Amino acid sequence: MTESVMQGHGYYNAHSELQARSAQASDPILDTALRELAIPATGPITLADFGSSQGRNSLRPIGRALSALIARGGADRDFAVIHTDQPHNDFASLFTLLQESPDSYLRDQPHVFAYAIGRTFYGPLLPAGSLTFGWSSIALHWLSRRPAIAPNHLWFDRGPPEVRDAFAAVAAEDWQSFLTHRAKELAPGGQLVLVSGANDEGGQCGIEGVFDFANEVLQRMVADGAVPKAAYQAMTVPVRPRSRADFEAPFRSGLLPDLKLEEITIAPTPNPALDNWRADGDADALAQVMTGFFVGAFGPTLFGDDQPSENAFALRLHQAIAAQPEQAARELVTGTVRVSRL
Ligand SMILES: C[S@@+](CC[C@H](N)C(=O)[O-])C[C@H]1O[C@@H](n2cnc3c(N)ncnc32)[C@H](O)[C@@H]1O
C-alpha cells in the first residue's frame, strides 16, 4: 500500500458517522452553491466528489445536489457523478453501495450516471471546463506526502517547529495544486464546496487528544515488542488541518485569477457519541465509536495490511479512551470553503 486510504472492505463505510455529521453541518453552504452555480446550457451536467472513499458519506450530499439541480430545470438533463479517490481505495464497496443502498442517488434516476477515478486529486482529473459542481468532504487535510517525521509522535503538531513548518509547507503546496487543477476543470460559473479538517483560532483541530492516546498505546506496544520501534518511528500521519489564513493564502496572493473565494466557515462540528457520553456517562460506548473512527481513518496508514497489530492496537486504544474519556472529548473542527469559477 502506498497511499493513505481508508480501512477497506467497507469498514470505513461502517465507521464514518462522525465524518458524515461533520460534513452535514455544511448543508447551508452546499445549498447556497447549488442555488448560485451556473447550469451549462447544453450537454451533461458533471458533479465530482473528491476523496469519496467507499461512498457512504457521498450519497447524501450528492443526492442533495442532484435534487437541487433537477429542481432548477435539469429534469431531462443527463448528470455525470464522478467519485475520485486514490488508486488503492476500496472502489468495489463504493460501486456495490451505489447499486444496492436504499439511499443511493441512482435509485429511480435514469438520467444519472456514476463513475470513479482512481488518481490523486492534487493532479489533473477532468477535461478542461467540464465540471459544474465539485464537492469534497473530510479529505483535503490528507497531504500528498509525509513531509517529515515527528520524533516519538504520530501527530505532526506534537513535533518540533521544523516538523510543523515542513507540514505547513506541503499543506500550502497541496492546497494550491488542488485549486489550480480545479480552476481548469470548472466551467465558468461552476462552484466548489470543500469541507475538511481545520484549525480553530487557537490552532486546535479537536483530534489531538485521540492522537495522544494512540501514541501512548503504540509506545506501550513498542515496549512490549508488539510493534517494531523502527515501524513506530515512521508512523507520523500525513495529515495537516488548515487555518483560515491557510485557506485564504492562494486567493490573497493572486495565484488563482479564475477563482473567487466566496466564503469560509470554521467551527466545531457535532459528534453524537460525545453528546451521548455527556448525557449518560457511558465511556465504553464513546470509546467504541472513537476507536472505530480512528482505525477506519488511520489504520491502513499506521499498519498497512498487518491486521493482527491493528486489532491489538484497537483493543488497547478502546481501553485507554474508556479509562479517561474526558481527554478524547473534543468536537472535531471543520472548515468549509466555497469557491466559484469566474
Ligand atoms: C476520511 S476519508 C473521507 C471520505 C468521505 N468523503 C467522507 O466524507 O467520509 C478521506 C478520503 O480522502 C482520500 N484521499 C486522501 N488523499 C487523497 C488524494 N491525494 N487524492 C484522492 N483522494 C485522497 C482517502 O483515500 C480517503 O478515502
PDBQT file of the ligand as one rigid body, heavy atoms in Angstrom, charges set to zero:
ROOT
HETATM    1  C1  LIG A 401     -11.722  10.442   5.710  1.00  0.00    +0.000 C 
HETATM    2  S1  LIG A 401     -11.970   9.883   4.081  1.00  0.00    +0.000 S 
HETATM    3  C2  LIG A 401     -13.381  10.845   3.634  1.00  0.00    +0.000 C 
HETATM    4  C3  LIG A 401     -14.346  10.070   2.815  1.00  0.00    +0.000 C 
HETATM    5  C4  LIG A 401     -15.679  10.756   2.557  1.00  0.00    +0.000 C 
HETATM    6  N1  LIG A 401     -15.533  11.861   1.632  1.00  0.00    +0.000 N 
HETATM    7  C5  LIG A 401     -16.340  11.211   3.828  1.00  0.00    +0.000 C 
HETATM    8  O1  LIG A 401     -16.749  12.377   3.897  1.00  0.00    +0.000 OA
HETATM    9  O2  LIG A 401     -16.478  10.410   4.742  1.00  0.00    +0.000 OA
HETATM   10  C6  LIG A 401     -10.668  10.693   3.160  1.00  0.00    +0.000 C 
HETATM   11  C7  LIG A 401     -10.534  10.168   1.753  1.00  0.00    +0.000 C 
HETATM   12  O3  LIG A 401      -9.649  11.001   1.018  1.00  0.00    +0.000 OA
HETATM   13  C8  LIG A 401      -8.862  10.181   0.203  1.00  0.00    +0.000 C 
HETATM   14  N2  LIG A 401      -7.652  10.888  -0.191  1.00  0.00    +0.000 N 
HETATM   15  C9  LIG A 401      -6.619  11.268   0.603  1.00  0.00    +0.000 A 
HETATM   16  N3  LIG A 401      -5.668  11.850  -0.145  1.00  0.00    +0.000 NA
HETATM   17  C10 LIG A 401      -6.112  11.823  -1.433  1.00  0.00    +0.000 A 
HETATM   18  C11 LIG A 401      -5.548  12.269  -2.663  1.00  0.00    +0.000 A 
HETATM   19  N4  LIG A 401      -4.357  12.848  -2.717  1.00  0.00    +0.000 N 
HETATM   20  N5  LIG A 401      -6.277  12.078  -3.787  1.00  0.00    +0.000 NA
HETATM   21  C12 LIG A 401      -7.502  11.483  -3.740  1.00  0.00    +0.000 A 
HETATM   22  N6  LIG A 401      -8.077  11.051  -2.594  1.00  0.00    +0.000 NA
HETATM   23  C13 LIG A 401      -7.381  11.214  -1.457  1.00  0.00    +0.000 A 
HETATM   24  C14 LIG A 401      -8.576   8.968   1.065  1.00  0.00    +0.000 C 
HETATM   25  O4  LIG A 401      -8.154   7.870   0.287  1.00  0.00    +0.000 OA
HETATM   26  C15 LIG A 401      -9.938   8.761   1.719  1.00  0.00    +0.000 C 
HETATM   27  O5  LIG A 401     -10.748   7.886   1.007  1.00  0.00    +0.000 OA
ENDROOT
TORSDOF 0
